[in-house]
Amino acid sequence: MRDTAPSMMVPALIAGGSLGFVSGLPIANCACCLWAGGAGFLAAFLYSRSCRRDGAAFDAGKGGIVGLIAGAVFGLLGGAMNSVISLVGGGLDPEAMREAIDASPMISDPEAASQAMQFFESVGPLFLVLLFVLIWLVAGIVFAGLGGLIGGAAFKVEPAPPAAGGGWSAMPPAAPPVEPPPPPRVDPGP
């Protein structure tokens, strides 16, 4: 049994990195929040296995913490991947953006469409990429934290009992048994 709990970084990096990569792909990014919750849940599962192996306690609170770390990894990797794919695929091209704004039923006012295009042209695609990564980061942390809480409750691990004969105890050690004194010697008379 170890005195400290295992590191949360390895399970968080594995879960957040793998599911962040998958969610950054164009086919899978429509379920971004579901992938983020899954990253937190997977991180909690992996961390509970490490805690069980080392005899450390694991509960919903620690699951939430490892989920938050996995969510940060998820958000950074997923947002960066999705942004790179958008830049390479031309998703942030001003002409493509103008067509998307014109085709959007939500923007019916031509003045609002013009203002949206002026904003896009003034800030450039780099600002939008950073904003997009920030949104992914916040969503990843929130949903992976929730997934980690659920995983912590599902995979709860009780701490291992201390080894017999070693370690500290609340009770003082028992005194060695005391042998009764030998009976008095009887002298048989003359």
N, C-alpha and C positions, 0 to 999 in steps of 0.2 A: 504494500500500500504506500502511495506517495503522500507527502505532506501537502502538496499543492494540487490544484485542479489542472487538467491538461489545457493546452493553448486553444483558444477559440479561433485563431486566425486560419489554421489549415482547413477546418470544415467550412468556414465562411468563404474562403477563397475558392474552394472546390465548388461549393453550391452556387455562390453568387457569380463566379466566373463562367461556369458551364451554362447556367440558365440565362445569364446576361448575354452570352454569345448567341444562344438559340433565339432569344427574344429580339435580338438586333437584326436577325435575318428578315427580309421583306415578307416572307410567307407567314412567319410566326409572330410578327410584332403586333398583330391586332389583339392578341390576348396578353398584352404587356403586364397588366396588373395581376393576372392569374399566374404568369411566370414568376413574378416577384414574390407572391405569396408562397409559391412552390419552392423558391430559393430559400426562404426563411425556414420552411418546414423541413426541407432536405438538410439544411445546416444544423437544425436542432436534432434531427435523427443521427447525423454523423457525429455530432458532439456528444450525444447521449451514449453512443457506442464507446467513445473514448473514456467517458466518465465511468461507465460500467467496467471497462477493462482496468482502470486505475483505482477503482473503489471510491470515487468522488461522488458527491451529491449533484443531482441535476433536476431542476424544476422549471416551471413556466417562466420565472424571472430570468434565469440564465438562458432559457430558450429565446426569450425576447431580445436579450442582448446579442446573442450570436446571430439572430435574425436581422437585427439592425446593422451589424457589420456586413453580413451577406448582402443586405439591401444596398449598402453604399457601393460595394463592389459591383453588384448587379446594375445599378443606375449608371455608374461611370462607364462600364464596358458596353452595356446595351445602348446607352445614349451615344457614345462615341461611334460604335459600329453603325448604328442607324444614320447618324449624321454623315459619316464617310460614304455610305451607300447612296445617300441622297445627293451628296456633292458629285460623286462619280456618275450617278444616273441622271444628273441634270435636274433634279427635283427643286433646286434652289436657283434655277436660271430665271432672270427677270421676265423673259417672255413667257415662260411656262407659268410663272407666278401670276402674270397679268391675265393669262387665259383662265387660270383657276379662279381668280377673283371675279372675272367677268361671268364665268359659268356658275358661280356660287349663288344659290337661291337665297342665302342668308343676307347677302349684300345687295339690296335692291336700289339703293340710292347711288347714283353715279358719282356724287360728290364724295361719299364714303369710300367708294372703290378707288377714286383718284387719291384720296388721302392715304389709303392703305398702300398703294403703289409708291407714293412718295416716301412713306416711312420705310418700306422695304428697300428702296433704292438708296436712301440716305444712310441706313445702318449697315447695309451690306449683309452678305450671307454669313460671315463669321460671327456676328452678333447673334443671328438667329440660331446658329449651331450651338453657341454657348448657352443660349436660353433653352434650347431643346434638351441639351445635356442636363441642365439644372432641373428641368421638369422631370426628366427620367430619374434623376438622383432622388428628388423628393418623393416621387411615387414609389420608387424602389425601396426606400427606407421605410415608408409607412406600411406598405403591403407586406414586405418581407418581415418587418417587426411583428405584424399580426400573425403571419405564418409561423414565425418562431415561437410566439406565445402558445399557439395551438399545438405545435410540435413539442414544446416543453411540457405541456399538460399530458400529451399522449405518450411520451417516452420518458416519463419521470423515473429517476433512479435514486434509490435510497443509498446513503453512504454505507460503506462496508463496516461491520463491527470491528473494534480493535482486536488485534491478535491476542490470543490467550497468553498470559505470562509476560507480556511486554507492554510498553507504553504507560501512559498516565491513567490513573483511576481516581474516581471521586471518593472511593473508600480507602482508608489507610490500610496498609498491609496487616494481615492478621498476625498476632503474636504467636511464636512457636508454642506448641503444647507443653504444658508444665507437667512433669512427672511427679506423682505424689512422693513424699519422703518415705524412705523405707520404714517398716514398722519397728517399734522399739524392740530391742533385743531382750529376750526373756532368759534369765539365768536359771537353769535348773538347780536347784538346791543341792546340799551336800549329800 
